[in-house]
Amino acid sequence: MAKNKNLKKIQELQELYEEVSDYLTNLLDDYRRQEEENRYLREYIHYKGLEEEFCYFRENAHEVYDEDLPFPYLTL
């Protein structure tokens, strides 16, 4: 009887491990895609010579909340 309980617990732990593993794999994939996107944005800013404008925006932008939109956005 105790052996069956232990086997059931082991199976439950294996299932949880697989779920967490899948979640982390997806999270890492999202992170890699976002890093690639950030790389392109950095290179585009450099290509267009917009470093100063970007720094100004980053230092002075603030969030605006619009009731018609489900999320805030940054603006000067």
N, C-alpha and C positions, 0 to 999 in steps of 0.2 A: 504494500500500500504506500509506504513512504517513498519507494522507488518510483512509483507512478507519479507521485506529487512532484518529486525532483525532476523527472523527465518533462512534466508539463511546465514547470517553472523554467527549465532550460529552453524549451520550445518558445515560450512567451518572450524570454530574453532575446533569443535569436531573432524573433519577429521584430521586436523593438529595435534591435541593433540594425537590422536591414532597413527599417523605416528611417532611422537616424542617418544611416549611411547614404541612403537615397537623397534625403534632405540636404546633407552636407555636400554631396556631389552636385546637386542642382545649385546650391548656393555658390560653390566654387566656379561653376560654369557661368553663372550670372556675373560674378566678380570678374572673371577673365574677359567676358564681353564688355563690361563696363570699363575695364582698364584699356581695352583696345579702342573703345569709343573716346575715352579721355585722351588717348595718344593722338588720335586724329584731330580732336578739337585743339589740342596744344599746337600741333603742327600747322593747322589752318590759321590759328592766331599768329603764329610766327610768319607764315607764308604771306599773310596779308599785312604784316607790320602793325598789328593791333595790340602789341604788348602793353603800351602805355594806357590805351583806352580800357583794356581788360583790367589792369590794376586799379584804375580809377573806379570802374564799375564795381569791382570786388570790394573795395574799401568803402564805397558810398551807397551801395544799393540797399534797399530795404524791402521787406515783404509787404505785399498788398493783398488783402483778403476781399474777394468779390463774391457776393451772395450767389451770383449766377454760375460761378465756377466751383468745382468740388475741391479745389486746392489753391493755396496761395501762390503768387509768383513774385519774382524780384523785378524791381524797377528803380530808376533814379528819382 
